[in-house]
Amino acid sequence: MDRKYEAVGSERAVSALSELYSRYGYARFKMSKFEEYDLYARNKNFLRGDSIITFTGSGNRLMALRPDVTLSIVKNARSGAPSEKVYYTENVYRESKDKDEISEIMQVGLECIGEIDLYQTGEVILLAVQSLAALGENYILDISHMGFLSALLDEIGAEGDVRDALIGCIREKNAHGIAAIAKDAGIKGEAASRLTTAATIYGPFADAIGRLRAISVGAAEAAALDELEAIHTVLDAAGCADRVNLDFSTVNDMSYYNGIILSGFIEGIPNAVLAGGRYDNLLHKMGKTGGAVGFAVYLDLLERYNTAERGFDADILLLYDESTDAAELTKAVKMLSESGKTVRVQRSIPEGFRCHQLLTMKEGGLHILETND
Amino acid sequence: MKPMINIALPKGRLGESVYETFEKAGYGCPALREGGRRLIFESEETCVRYFWVKPSDVAIYVERGAADIGVAGKDILLEYTPDVYELLDLGVGKCRMAVAAKNGFRYDGAKTLRVATKFVNIARTFYNEQSRDIDIIKLNGSIELAPILGLSDVIVDIVETGTTLKENDLSVIETIVPISARLIANKVSYKFQYDAITKLSEKIAALTAQRAQETK
């Protein structure tokens, strides 16, 4: 069994990530669990469909249990200031649309708001890669670019329902769906096939960029690819380019996101554990200037992954009885725990308890009763 | 050892015919032909593990990563909108999602239209787009009974040959969408097993295209 998975519980994940972000100078941002509902009502699409849990606050104001952290941070960001760098560790509350259940989701994330240049973007991506590395053995970070996709869709003249339907198919890497919609909408076969290529491309930067260059005709597409190439150079210098793939099937709401989109995956967890991107448009909607880029890590998914891997409740179960000297016992436990072992001390074995070693304390000394591997 | 690809197939005729295509593509699993009560079939040689599940559950197995890929009808994908990749239209299990009513039915715009269906989401989306006021009656089977007994005005259901409708004096009044079986993949499995899944998908695509050519 891989000990790394066993050890990284969600609290440890929080502290590992907080430490990582602090090392890069990000400041902890602490906030209230509630916000006025209005903030979310105005930015509903940013929250992607989950319903919001509301209640009536003082003065009959309609309040909401915070479904998202980014909006609160952006609301409080100072306009025109040099880059603000913050990270957070917060619970968010969502009511999922098909489960009729309220869920509390632990999120750790960071936001960089202000002057966003190549260095800042690269730093955020690098931190996303390092976040994944801190959580799992085998991981991948996918990058998409909204600028590229929206230019491509503009160019083939896809608007309204057709555009939405095409985006739905891009998200599914659904080539036959794109072809069918394009045919119905009278979009040329050659234009549709460019869209199909963009949706289905997956793989390392160098390889994918070449294929994307071949289908890009406009200046906006070329600019997006130039940006991706520049980012690749930065990631290469940081030594993490091999963990990053291009995947243009990740499409976020274009009225909020405008540049790169990030999604992170850990082998063994069936959904993305990390999501984020460049969201200047959200900032502008809220009347601020400048740019913003950030991501969030969803720790609730990680929890399940760890439970599945966990085989033991503690390294050592230490049994004692009424004849054991409490001071001696305390000393022994301290010694064991300082040697890096997890120790549980009980008078009898708890039901279903599993440990590597079962010890007992007799006549001032430790005796092994049982060893399991 | 190479990692196994977990494949969820829908129980029944469609699943069996799809399995034949997988076998032809080089992903056979001899144990599966032996029958019996086993639920999971593995072939170390071809690195695949198959399991049969209820057709409407395939998408859930794939979305939650219990299966890496699976075969599901477009009806199920439209109804449950799972977050998965839809890699191929397999061109089998063809039918259509349609609105049917008693022969001679006339739509009266002044009344709320009562719609009986198993596919609540599909029906709701279809009528929402037309801004029609409807009352959805969710049934789990024998949908055709509803208009005959006056429980509903119309039904939204899968129509394959139309024989059941004809025998009960019902007919299709509108087609909502054509349906066929699709190859779907878990989004994360697709990334971590990219080479294996694309190779499989390409081989199946080639066989599907070949069959489409032959039946032309």
Interface residues (C-beta under 8 A of the other chain):
Chain A: N138 I140 D142 C169 E172 K173 N174 H176 G177 Y202 G203 N245 D247 S249 F265 E267 I269 P270 N271 A272
Chain B: E63 R64 G65 D83 V84 Y85 E86 L87 L88 D89 N186 K187 V188 S189 Y190 K191 F192 Y194
